Amino acid sequence: MDISATVRPTFTCPVCWQSFDAGDVLSIAAHESLRGDPVLGEDAPMRFLPIRFNDAAQAIDPMGLATGKLACPHCRRQLPHSFLEIPHHIISLVGAPSSGKSYYLSILLKTLADSLSRNFALALSDADPTGNVLLNQMKNRLFSADTPDEAVLAKTALEGSMYERFPRFGKWVSLPRPFIYRVASPKAPKNAHAIVFYDNAGEHFEPGIDTENSPGAMHVAYSSAIFFLFDPTANTHFRRRLRGSEDPQLLLRARFDQQDSILSEMEVRVKKILNIPASEKIDTPLAFIVGKSDVLKPLIDWNQFENPVENGCLNLAAIEKNSARLREFLLEIDPSLVRQAEQFARNIRYFPASAFGHAPVRVKGKDGSELLAPDPKRIEPWLVEAPALWVLQQLTGDFIPVA
């Protein structure tokens, strides 16, 4: 007997991160009279386990209407179209509060789409247009703004609009909205991959957060890759080296730097959830991204870092060289960061990146507070997409050709 033929593929929900197989997936009723779900409430369309299908393989709801909408059997949240057809890769972005995650993610969407199209003839498109509305709005706000005031992105609030409430293990909790995008070749659309991002509030990664009642950052344990966004302007060692700089990020009152604690907390959480001994390292690719790298120009020559994309290929040698140079630089200034990261993951690379390409400017918030925002006319992202290209190549093999 061929045992492999009896094994059904397992999927991970991008909302609650629980696993299931295709036979357990629920359908969402299409008929208007079928409102009222025993878990989600009377306003939600009914979820049901289908037993009848039409010729197009669509489920037939109890009132006889065909539906193509699927839902997770655990949290019952609607799944993206074609969720069962292509692999989904969770990429967890981790960083301290005010490290610039929302700006980085918004600009990454634009730069990654441009790079995939221009260099690899691949298209980055919405896999869940309704679910991606908030992140797409942030991206469009940044790139259509005329003034810094118009380019301000609100800080991601703990369990604010970037979160949804769903049942998880018998209780209702706030979970981050997944932002799901599809990468495919127009010439071979069936050969596609989906990537899942989250814009977490930085507070979710702080030590002491109750992961049972507030599991917003648990996706890191189930991720296919991790981005750790390091903010040098919050780090004591970097601020000391950059004393005298006129960059507004360094002139603001120094924030309490807890990035080392967040790295440690992330390691403890992931190993605990995955039942990995503390002495072992995870195999998940870890991109250690030094964000806001434009502030480091007085300390390190940008020209020594190479563009890792050339002639329609990803140059892995350039990524290795950039990583080694940046690692050496970090060891010189704050070696404990490198030691912590390498104690956590064995497959790690270091990436310099600047989402803005320039120092932000001061603007006034609606409440009169002082905020920092990019000048939209000067936004020139630098190597922002490099970590994503490296991770995609790690996860998809020859989907991203290498030099």
C-alpha positions in Angstrom: 0.0 0.0 0.0 1.2 3.5 -0.9 1.1 5.3 2.4 1.9 8.6 0.8 -1.4 8.4 -1.1 -3.4 8.5 2.2 -1.6 11.6 3.6 -3.7 14.7 3.1 -2.0 18.1 2.9 -2.2 20.3 6.0 -2.9 24.0 5.9 -2.3 26.7 8.5 -4.9 29.5 8.9 -3.3 32.9 8.4 -5.5 34.4 11.1 -5.5 31.9 14.1 -2.5 29.8 13.0 -4.2 26.5 13.7 -3.8 23.6 11.3 -6.4 21.7 9.4 -6.7 19.6 6.2 -8.8 20.3 3.1 -11.6 18.0 4.2 -12.2 20.2 7.3 -12.6 23.5 5.5 -16.0 25.2 6.0 -18.0 27.0 3.3 -19.8 30.3 3.8 -23.4 30.3 2.8 -24.4 32.6 -0.1 -28.2 32.8 0.4 -29.2 35.9 2.3 -31.6 34.0 4.5 -28.7 31.9 5.9 -27.5 34.5 8.3 -26.6 33.6 11.8 -23.5 31.5 12.7 -23.5 29.7 16.1 -20.0 31.0 16.8 -19.7 34.3 15.0 -23.2 35.6 15.8 -26.5 36.4 14.1 -25.0 39.0 11.6 -22.5 36.6 10.1 -23.3 34.3 7.2 -23.6 30.7 8.3 -20.6 28.5 8.0 -21.2 24.9 7.1 -19.4 21.7 6.1 -20.4 21.1 2.5 -21.8 17.8 1.3 -23.0 18.9 -2.2 -21.1 20.5 -5.0 -21.8 21.7 -8.5 -19.9 21.0 -11.7 -17.4 23.8 -11.0 -16.6 22.1 -7.6 -18.3 24.9 -5.7 -20.1 24.0 -2.5 -24.0 24.2 -2.5 -25.4 25.8 0.6 -28.6 24.5 2.4 -30.8 26.9 0.3 -29.3 25.6 -3.0 -27.0 28.5 -3.9 -23.4 27.9 -5.0 -20.6 29.5 -2.9 -16.9 29.7 -3.5 -16.2 31.3 -0.1 -14.2 29.2 2.4 -13.6 29.6 6.1 -11.2 28.3 8.7 -12.8 25.4 10.7 -11.2 26.9 13.9 -11.7 30.7 13.9 -14.3 30.6 11.1 -12.7 33.6 9.4 -13.1 33.8 5.6 -10.0 32.4 3.8 -8.5 34.1 0.7 -9.6 32.9 -2.7 -7.5 30.0 -3.9 -6.2 29.5 -0.4 -6.1 25.7 -0.9 -4.5 25.9 -4.3 -1.1 27.6 -3.7 1.4 27.5 -0.8 1.2 30.4 1.7 4.3 31.6 3.4 3.9 33.7 6.7 6.6 36.4 6.9 6.6 37.8 10.4 7.9 41.4 10.9 9.1 41.9 14.4 10.3 45.2 15.9 10.1 47.5 18.9 7.5 50.2 19.2 8.3 53.2 16.9 10.9 51.1 15.0 9.2 52.0 11.7 7.4 48.7 10.9 4.3 50.3 9.3 6.5 52.6 7.1 8.8 49.7 6.2 6.0 47.4 5.3 4.1 50.0 3.3 7.2 50.9 1.3 8.2 47.2 0.9 5.0 46.5 -0.9 5.8 49.1 -3.5 9.5 48.3 -3.9 9.0 44.5 -3.9 6.3 44.7 -6.6 8.5 47.0 -8.7 11.6 44.7 -8.3 9.7 41.4 -9.0 8.1 42.9 -12.2 11.2 44.6 -13.5 13.9 42.0 -12.7 12.1 38.7 -12.6 8.9 39.1 -14.8 6.8 38.2 -11.7 3.6 40.0 -10.6 2.8 40.8 -7.0 -1.0 41.2 -6.6 -3.7 41.2 -4.0 -4.7 37.7 -2.9 -7.3 39.2 -0.5 -8.3 42.7 -1.7 -10.8 43.2 1.0 -8.5 42.1 3.8 -5.6 44.1 2.4 -7.5 47.4 2.4 -5.8 49.0 5.4 -2.2 48.2 4.3 -2.9 49.3 0.7 -4.3 52.6 2.0 -1.1 53.2 4.0 1.0 52.5 0.9 -1.1 54.7 -1.3 -1.1 57.5 1.4 2.7 57.5 1.4 3.2 57.5 -2.4 0.4 59.9 -3.3 1.1 62.5 -0.6 2.4 66.0 -1.6 3.6 67.1 1.9 5.1 65.4 5.0 1.9 66.1 6.9 0.0 64.0 4.3 2.5 61.2 4.6 2.1 60.6 8.3 1.1 57.0 9.1 -0.7 56.5 12.4 1.1 54.3 15.0 -0.2 50.8 15.0 -2.3 50.7 18.1 -2.3 47.6 20.4 -5.4 45.7 19.2 -6.6 48.7 17.1 -7.9 48.7 13.5 -5.1 46.3 12.4 -6.7 43.6 14.6 -9.8 41.5 14.4 -11.6 39.6 17.1 -12.1 35.9 16.5 -12.5 32.7 18.7 -9.3 30.9 19.5 -9.3 27.8 21.7 -12.8 28.7 23.1 -12.3 32.4 23.8 -12.5 35.6 21.8 -9.1 37.3 21.3 -7.7 40.1 19.1 -5.6 38.8 16.2 -3.7 40.8 13.7 -5.2 41.1 10.2 -3.2 39.1 7.7 -2.2 40.9 4.6 -2.0 38.3 1.8 -0.3 38.9 -1.6 0.2 36.5 -4.5 3.4 36.2 -6.5 3.1 34.6 -9.9 4.4 34.7 -13.4 1.8 35.9 -16.0 3.1 33.2 -18.3 2.6 30.4 -15.7 -0.1 31.7 -13.3 -0.6 28.2 -11.7 3.0 28.3 -10.5 2.3 30.8 -7.7 3.0 31.5 -4.1 1.3 33.7 -1.5 3.0 35.7 1.2 1.4 36.8 4.4 2.4 39.9 6.3 1.2 41.4 9.6 1.5 44.9 10.9 1.7 44.2 14.7 1.9 46.8 17.4 5.4 46.7 18.8 4.0 46.2 22.3 2.9 42.7 21.4 6.5 41.6 21.3 7.4 43.1 24.7 8.2 40.8 27.6 5.3 40.2 30.0 2.5 40.3 27.4 0.0 37.5 28.1 0.3 35.3 25.0 -2.9 33.3 25.9 -5.3 36.3 26.2 -3.3 38.5 23.8 -1.8 36.1 21.2 -1.2 38.8 18.6 2.4 38.0 18.0 2.2 34.2 18.0 2.4 34.1 14.2 6.2 34.3 14.7 6.3 30.7 15.9 4.3 29.5 12.8 6.1 31.7 10.3 8.1 30.6 7.2 10.5 33.5 7.8 11.2 36.2 10.3 12.1 39.9 9.7 13.7 41.5 12.8 13.6 45.3 12.2 16.4 46.9 14.2 16.2 50.6 14.9 19.7 52.1 15.4 18.2 55.5 16.5 16.8 53.9 19.6 20.0 52.0 20.5 22.3 53.6 23.2 25.5 52.4 21.5 24.5 53.8 18.1 23.2 57.1 19.6 26.5 57.6 21.3 28.4 57.1 18.1 26.1 59.5 16.2 26.3 62.2 18.8 26.2 65.6 17.1 24.1 64.5 14.2 21.2 66.8 13.1 18.9 63.9 12.2 15.6 64.6 13.9 15.3 60.9 15.0 18.4 61.4 17.2 17.4 64.9 18.5 14.2 63.5 20.0 14.3 62.5 23.6 15.9 59.0 23.6 13.3 56.2 23.8 13.8 53.3 26.2 15.7 50.8 24.2 14.3 47.3 24.7 15.3 45.7 21.4 17.6 43.2 23.1 14.7 42.2 25.3 12.4 41.8 22.4 14.9 39.5 20.7 15.1 37.4 23.8 11.4 37.3 24.3 10.9 36.2 20.7 13.4 33.4 21.1 11.7 32.2 24.3 8.2 32.3 22.8 9.0 30.6 19.6 11.0 27.8 21.2 8.3 27.2 23.8 5.5 27.0 21.3 7.5 24.7 19.0 8.8 22.7 21.9 12.4 23.3 20.9 15.1 23.1 23.6 16.6 26.4 24.6 20.0 25.2 23.5 18.9 24.5 19.9 18.5 27.0 17.1 15.5 27.4 14.8 15.8 26.6 11.1 13.4 29.4 10.1 15.2 32.0 7.9 15.9 35.2 10.0 16.6 38.5 8.2 18.1 40.9 10.7 17.3 44.3 9.1 19.1 47.4 10.2 16.4 49.9 9.3 16.8 53.7 9.0 20.3 52.9 7.6 20.5 56.4 6.1 21.3 57.7 9.6 24.4 55.6 9.6 26.1 57.3 6.7 28.7 59.1 9.1 29.7 55.6 10.4 29.7 53.3 7.3 30.1 53.8 3.6 26.9 52.9 1.7 29.0 52.3 -1.4 30.5 49.1 0.1 27.0 47.4 -0.1 26.1 45.9 -3.4 22.7 45.7 -5.2 21.9 42.0 -4.9 19.9 42.0 -8.2 21.6 41.8 -11.5 20.6 40.6 -15.0 17.3 39.2 -13.9 18.8 37.1 -11.1 19.3 37.3 -7.4 23.0 37.5 -6.6 23.4 35.4 -3.5 27.1 36.2 -3.3 26.3 39.9 -3.0 23.8 39.1 -0.2 26.5 37.1 1.6 29.0 40.0 1.2 26.6 42.6 2.4 25.6 40.4 5.4 29.2 39.8 6.4 30.1 43.5 6.2 27.1 44.6 8.2 27.6 41.8 10.8 31.2 43.0 11.3 29.9 46.6 11.7 27.3 45.5 14.3 29.9 43.5 16.2 32.0 46.6 16.5 29.2 48.7 17.9 26.9 46.4 19.8 28.1 42.8 19.7 25.4 41.5 22.0 22.8 41.9 19.3 24.6 39.6 16.9 25.2 37.0 19.7 21.5 37.1 20.6 20.3 36.7 17.0 22.8 33.9 16.2 21.8 32.1 19.4 18.2 32.1 18.1 18.5 31.1 14.4 21.1 29.3 12.4 19.9 30.6 9.0 20.5 34.3 9.4 21.5 37.2 7.2 22.1 40.9 7.9 20.5 43.5 5.7 21.0 47.3 5.6 17.8 49.1 4.5 16.4 52.6 4.4 12.7 53.0 3.8 12.9 56.7 3.2 16.4 57.2 1.9 16.6 60.4 3.8 16.1 61.8 7.3 12.4 62.4 8.2 11.1 65.9 9.0 9.1 67.1 12.0 5.4 67.6 11.7 2.6 68.4 14.1 0.0 65.7 14.9 -3.7 66.4 15.2 -3.3 66.5 19.0 -0.4 69.0 18.7 2.3 66.4 19.4 5.5 66.3 17.5 5.8 63.5 14.9 8.3 62.5 12.3 7.3 61.8 8.7 9.1 61.4 5.3 9.2 64.1 2.7 7.1 62.2 0.0 9.0 64.1 -2.8 12.3 62.7 -1.5 11.4 59.1 -0.8 14.1 56.9 -2.3 14.0 53.4 -0.7 17.4 51.7 -0.5 17.7 47.9 -0.4 14.3 47.6 1.3 13.2 44.6 -0.9 16.5 42.7 -0.5 15.4 40.7 2.6 12.1 39.7 1.0 13.9 38.5 -2.2 16.3 36.5 -0.1 13.4 34.9 1.9 11.4 34.2 -1.3 14.3 32.4 -2.8 14.8 30.4 0.4 11.2 29.4 0.4 10.4 28.9 -3.2 13.7 27.6 -4.8 14.1 28.4 -8.5 10.9 30.6 -8.5 13.5 33.4 -7.9 16.4 32.7 -10.2 19.9 33.1 -8.7 23.1 34.1 -10.3 
